[in-house]
Amino acid sequence: MEIIDAQMEILFPEESLSSEVTPWATLAARLEVLSEAGIGRAVCFRTTDGRAMDAEALRAINRRVVKTCDGFPGRLIPAAAVHSVLTGPEARALICFCSGELGLRVAGVAPADEPEDEAEKHLYWDAIEQLTDHRMISVLHCGADTAEKLADRYPEGRFIIGGGLAGLERKLEVMASRPNLHLLISGYRIASSGLIRDAAGSLGASRLVFGCGLGRVDPVVAVACVRRSCLEEDEQRLVLAGTLEQLLLWTEQ
């Protein structure tokens, strides 16, 4: 059974974190533990402080992510880092660059929640519109209110919603009637078989996307949570890889 981690924080080959932060402190160590857990592929994100970076710096980061993933063909899927409140032209140019020149199909969006500032709010929705127009999957760790607006404003878009346990009940309520929203089952925040089963009961397994939360939890434990969730085998296949594969096919249509 194939397993894809939908959200792995990528390290560049020369980087090494403190062992006090995570036992998987290098890219090589992360790939090794993914293999031990049976995870064959991973979508790779790079966390950035968007407000401290200009568009050119984000371009450089995205180039670097692609170059690193290219070193592991068939194993790592690069995702774009998009700062949602860059000025309109900058955001459009960055998204065109990521989608066109780099060929990226997934984007991590930060800030993920709709800003309160009116000017930034306009820029945020313009960026989401651009991502939707380019048929890129948007990954956002946002609240239920923002998720509801995303789905209703852009029914043709595809959104993976993270954020863990905070407000999960309200989030499931919002998502139930909005099929373009998919829930990220992240190992370090929803590492509970019962919660996975309940989320599948609310949304259906075809709306759940697996992320192991590498760096915060052992991927073996995250996979076991899905295995022990009492879902049928075909439902487990959807959660562990099938749902994300369908979303990736959507980006190619």
C-alpha positions in Angstrom: 0.0 0.0 0.0 1.6 3.3 -1.1 1.9 6.0 1.5 2.6 9.7 0.7 3.4 12.3 3.4 1.5 15.4 2.2 3.6 17.8 4.3 7.2 17.4 5.1 9.4 20.2 6.2 12.4 19.9 3.9 16.0 20.4 5.0 18.7 21.3 2.5 21.5 18.8 2.2 24.1 20.8 4.1 21.7 21.7 7.0 21.7 20.0 10.3 19.3 20.8 13.2 20.1 20.4 16.9 19.3 16.9 18.1 17.5 18.6 21.0 14.9 19.9 18.4 14.3 16.7 16.5 16.0 13.2 16.2 15.7 13.6 12.4 18.0 16.5 12.1 19.2 16.0 8.5 17.6 15.4 5.2 19.3 11.9 5.0 17.9 11.0 8.4 14.4 12.1 7.4 14.4 10.1 4.3 15.7 7.0 6.2 12.9 7.2 8.8 10.3 7.7 6.1 11.5 4.5 4.5 11.3 2.7 7.8 7.6 3.8 8.1 6.8 2.6 4.6 6.3 6.2 3.3 7.5 6.2 -0.3 6.9 9.8 -1.3 6.7 13.2 0.5 5.5 16.6 -0.5 8.2 19.0 0.6 7.6 22.5 2.0 10.0 25.1 3.3 8.7 27.2 6.2 9.5 30.9 5.6 8.9 34.1 7.4 7.1 35.7 4.5 6.9 39.1 6.1 10.7 39.3 6.4 11.2 38.2 2.8 10.7 39.9 -0.5 9.5 38.2 -3.7 13.0 37.6 -5.0 14.1 35.8 -1.8 11.0 33.6 -2.0 11.9 32.8 -5.6 15.4 31.7 -4.5 13.9 29.5 -1.7 11.5 27.9 -4.2 14.3 27.2 -6.7 16.3 25.6 -3.9 13.5 23.4 -2.8 13.1 22.2 -6.4 16.8 21.6 -6.8 16.9 19.6 -3.6 13.9 17.4 -4.6 15.3 16.8 -8.0 18.1 15.0 -6.3 15.6 12.3 -5.2 13.5 11.6 -8.3 10.2 9.9 -7.6 10.7 10.4 -3.9 10.2 14.1 -3.1 7.5 16.4 -4.5 8.4 20.1 -4.2 5.8 22.6 -3.0 5.9 26.3 -3.4 6.2 28.8 -0.5 3.8 31.6 -1.2 3.5 34.7 1.0 -0.2 35.7 0.6 0.2 39.4 1.3 2.9 40.4 -1.1 1.8 43.3 -3.2 -0.5 42.1 -6.0 1.9 42.2 -8.9 4.7 40.6 -6.8 2.4 37.8 -5.7 1.1 37.2 -9.3 4.7 37.1 -10.6 5.8 34.7 -7.9 2.9 32.3 -8.5 3.4 32.4 -12.3 7.1 31.6 -11.7 6.3 28.7 -9.3 3.6 27.2 -11.6 5.2 27.9 -14.9 9.0 27.9 -14.7 9.3 25.5 -11.8 6.2 23.4 -12.6 5.0 23.3 -8.9 1.5 21.9 -8.3 1.2 22.5 -4.5 1.6 25.7 -2.5 1.9 26.3 1.2 0.2 29.6 1.9 1.2 31.9 4.8 -0.3 33.8 6.5 -3.0 31.1 6.1 -5.9 32.9 7.8 -7.6 35.9 6.2 -5.9 39.1 7.5 -7.8 41.7 9.4 -6.2 44.6 7.7 -8.4 45.6 4.7 -5.4 46.2 2.3 -3.8 42.9 3.2 -7.2 41.2 3.0 -7.5 42.2 -0.7 -3.9 40.9 -1.4 -4.7 37.7 0.4 -7.7 36.9 -1.8 -5.9 38.0 -4.9 -3.2 35.4 -4.2 -5.7 32.7 -3.5 -7.4 33.5 -6.8 -4.1 33.3 -8.7 -3.3 29.9 -7.2 -6.8 28.7 -8.2 -6.4 30.0 -11.7 -3.1 28.2 -12.0 -4.7 25.0 -10.7 -2.4 24.7 -7.7 -3.5 22.9 -4.6 -3.4 25.4 -1.7 -2.3 24.1 1.7 -3.4 26.4 4.6 -3.3 25.9 8.4 -6.3 28.1 8.9 -9.4 28.3 11.0 -12.9 27.3 10.1 -14.1 30.8 9.1 -11.3 31.2 6.5 -11.9 27.7 5.2 -15.5 28.4 4.7 -14.7 31.5 2.7 -12.1 29.7 0.6 -14.6 27.0 -0.4 -17.5 29.4 -1.1 -15.4 32.0 -3.1 -13.5 29.5 -5.1 -15.5 26.4 -5.6 -13.3 25.4 -8.5 -10.2 25.5 -6.2 -8.7 22.7 -4.2 -7.7 23.3 -0.6 -6.0 21.1 2.0 -6.8 22.5 5.5 -4.5 21.8 8.5 -4.4 23.4 11.9 -4.8 20.4 14.1 -7.3 20.1 17.0 -8.1 23.7 17.6 -11.7 24.3 16.4 -11.8 20.9 14.7 -15.5 20.3 15.4 -16.4 23.6 13.7 -14.0 22.9 10.9 -15.6 19.5 10.2 -19.0 21.1 10.2 -17.9 23.7 7.6 -16.1 21.1 5.5 -18.9 18.5 5.4 -20.9 20.4 2.7 -17.9 21.8 0.8 -16.2 19.0 -1.2 -13.3 21.2 -2.4 -11.9 21.3 1.2 -9.7 18.4 2.4 -8.5 17.8 5.9 -4.8 17.2 6.6 -4.5 14.4 9.1 -1.2 15.5 10.7 0.5 13.0 12.9 1.7 15.4 15.5 -1.7 17.1 16.0 -4.3 14.4 15.3 -2.2 11.4 16.3 -5.3 9.5 17.5 -7.0 6.7 15.7 -10.4 7.7 17.1 -10.1 11.2 15.7 -9.2 9.8 12.2 -12.2 7.5 12.3 -14.5 10.3 13.4 -13.1 12.7 10.7 -13.6 10.0 8.1 -17.2 9.5 9.4 -17.9 13.2 8.9 -16.2 13.8 5.6 -15.5 10.4 4.0 -12.0 9.0 3.6 -11.7 10.6 0.2 -11.5 14.0 1.9 -8.6 13.1 4.3 -5.0 13.6 3.4 -2.2 12.0 5.4 0.8 14.0 6.8 3.1 12.3 9.3 4.2 15.5 11.1 7.9 14.5 10.8 10.1 16.3 13.2 7.5 16.2 15.9 6.4 12.5 15.9 7.8 9.3 14.7 6.3 8.5 11.2 5.9 4.9 12.2 3.4 6.1 14.9 1.6 8.4 12.5 1.1 5.6 10.0 0.0 3.2 12.8 -2.7 5.7 13.8 -4.3 5.3 10.3 -3.8 1.5 10.4 -5.6 1.3 13.8 -8.4 3.6 12.9 -10.9 0.9 12.1 -11.2 2.2 8.5 -11.6 -0.4 5.8 -8.5 -1.1 3.7 -9.8 0.8 0.7 -10.4 3.8 3.0 -6.9 3.6 4.4 -5.6 3.6 0.8 -7.4 6.9 0.2 -6.2 8.5 3.4 -2.6 7.4 3.0 -2.1 8.3 -0.7 -5.3 8.0 -2.9 -6.9 11.4 -2.0 -3.7 13.3 -2.6 -3.1 11.5 -5.9 -6.5 12.5 -7.1 -5.8 16.1 -6.1 -2.5 16.0 -8.0 -4.3 14.7 -11.1 -6.7 17.7 -10.8 -3.7 20.0 -11.2 -2.9 18.5 -14.6 -6.4 18.8 -16.1 
